[in-house]
Amino acid sequence: MSLILADVAAEAANCTKCELAQKRTQVVFGMGNPDADLMFVGEGPGAEEDKQGLPFVGRSGKLLDRLMAEEMGLTRDLCYIANVVKCRPPDNRDPKPEEVDTCRSWLERQIQLITPRVIVTLGNFSSKLLLDTTTGITKLRGRSYPFDSTQSDQREQNYPLSSTGTVIIPTFHPAAVLRGGGLPEAQMRSDLVRARMAISG
Ligand code: URA
């Protein structure tokens, strides 16, 4: 029997692999269409997401929904939304490097099963992780990148680049747009237009 996303979600729901498991209400695995062409990847659940068990349901999510509708003509049920870490970091602190490292296999499995054409990374955490870089989002955004889906442990052993044809389009996290106002919002809008064009090929 082939593994489907719901099986991976059920497995993740009981995850206790890092200290975030101690204070979370529930695992926020992800939501949307498991066959989507478009995936958004944020940072980690906040208070509202932890309560509802769904990603991007607070203020940032409302902005994401609006810009997605205005620039791409899409609603969230047509794409898939996930985060780098699946459990809320207490007091909304940044996820620690070891938490990101422990949690990354869930995200890698999500991407493998969904095989989206386009992944829009929202902010520094997901952009740096999926592009395997230390460069910040302000420099990264504004273009698209081929996604190297080879897992990091295999990359170290020089396995050949696996080509799913997926591209990554990095943009600002909606929380940064809420703080930053006009310019980051205009830039995020143009990144979403780029994503729309990349999906239609
Ligand atoms: N911020 C994120 O990065 N993810 C969410 O799910 C909500 C807010």
Residues whose N, C-alpha, C, O or C-beta is under 5 A from the ligand:
A	BS01	URA	G42 E43 G44 P45 G46 E49 P55 F56 S60 N83
